[in-house]
Amino acid sequence: MKFAIIKERKNPPDRRVVFSPEKLAEARAQFPQAEFVVESSDIRVFSDEAYRKHGFTVTDDVSDCDVMIGVKEVPLEYLIPNKKYFYFSHTIKKQPYNRKLLVDMLNKHIEMYDHETIVKKSGARLIGFGRYAGLVGAYNGFRALGLRDKLFNLPKVETLADLHEVKAELDKITLPNIKILLTGTGKVAMGAKEILDHLNIKQVSDALYLTSQFSEPVYVMADVMEYNKRIDGIVGDKWEFYKDPTGYESNFMPYAKETDYFIAGHFYGNNAPYLFTREDAKHPDFRINLVADISCDIDGPVASTIRPSTIADPFYGYNPHTETEVAFDADEAITVMAVDNLPCELPKDASEGFGDMFLEHVIPAFFNGDERGILKRAKITTADGKLTERFSYLQEYVDFG
């Protein structure tokens, strides 16, 4: 079986890759029956020469390979028929802007495996860039705080070599006495927590956070059952909520009244209550004035996130009274960081971390008869141009958009 690490062609350019040269060499050592080649790229965070030094063929033509491994969507004109592809297709939620991509893959009899669909039996994701989104998102929030309040001047993550340099920059700052709320308990939230813990910010319990004032910065991690409650007053159940959140309402306002900086690291499911609405943000006791929205659902559960921002221009302001965008440092504005491709700012670390997971969970499945069912669960389209049973719900999207 011949695997190709393909060139990223989506715009804006993405410097990440699934395998660093070192990790690809590890894959070759573990699976000598596999052949790995690298498509030449002038934007990848690791140079062509770095792969050649490890003995890999670097070429402009990978059409003789069986499995194509990338990060972002492949432009239609570069999709090679009758191949297996791995990348983030952004189609499984029926995203309208990528319908043509899914249709084209079906027409070209491509077997599509989406990185998002590589999951355990329970449905929990096995690979992703979540930790790096959390790390960069939390850092960017502090960068916004420093610039807005003229406290300190953190450099952009994209100008730093790696996570070690990011943490070294944080060692230079002194934080004001603020209260920080972090939602979520997954990889994104744990990445953000890594930044908070590196800054030696004390973690406190929900009870203390909601009832006390402190003389130093503190943070609380709130899980989904802390900021949602059952409408009927019965104690809620997390798994019941994930299955069907319709009997629940937001319990976020007690946190909003006690929080200065909100880091949104949660996963937001369909039909779940919004955390806070535009009306909530108008409340005189609403205290949040800085949001790092790593989840980045537009016009969704975090009312101040009215558009995604970019690595080049990461911050904007949301005026809750007029419900409009203003300067990020305007009076009475909620400062918003809503970059939707955060791991791109830390391409080396993000690529290395992703490769660890891909080698552990995905590559072995090709050589052990897919004993854990990873490929079977992940496959969206088949070699005969059909949707798999697991993704048959996309048929209407394919047919009618």
Disulfide bonds with the S-S distance in Angstrom:
none
